[in-house]
Amino acid sequence: MKLYFSPGACSLSPHIVLREAGFDFTLEKVNLRNRQTASGVDYTTINPKGYVPALDLGNGEVLTEGPAIVQYLADQAPQSHLAPPCGTLERARVQEWLNFIGTELHKNFSPLFNPAASDDTKEAARANLTRRLTIAAQALESRPYLIGENFSVADAYLFTVLSWAGLVGVDLSPWPALRTYQERVGARPSVQAALEAEGLKR
């Protein structure tokens, strides 16, 4: 398998999951500005959407969209316990978190990276983030990971999104549970290895 990624982007989530599950894979960096891969290929010929992540499964199939990729990977490696079995309430809880992170957190961070976004748009995004981060923090006050004692694919995604806070001036100090969570997840060997591979390890 090959993961197309951009350092620190949402592709970090499936990168972490690939390492957590012990898959054999390669990485190819994508320049999102000119949509060129490190090997000089037009990335839109791989993923017409033009953004990361994309996972080349090695059989002629390419899977896109982070939440879909991480669930697929978890199901291919059930021994990793990165997602509960399909059809269970626990699996629905993971999907619930993946959707919340994608639509309520990820998408509200996006305007803060966009220099063309108006001040009003950015202010609205920050207000939304304040409300949504409070929800995530409340869940993590009583458990180490989003769905309980076990790290899941949802945690890989939340860690990735929270890592953007410092880049856009979102202060996480009002939510000690989130800061502790970031430290806990960030200490995992798979996360350390992914950060190092992407040139992000401090």
Buried (B, 14 or more C-beta within 10 A) or exposed (E): BBBBBBBBBBBBBBBBBBBBBEBEBEBBBBEEEEBBBEEEBEBEEBBEEEBBBBBBEEEEEBBBBBBBBBBBBBBEBEEBEBBBEEEEEBBEBBBBBBEBBBEBBBBBBEBBEEEEBEEEBBEBBBEBBEEBBEEBBEBBEEEBBBBEEBBBBBBBBBBBBBBBBEEBEBEBEEBEBBBBBBEBBBEBEBBBBBBEBBEEEE
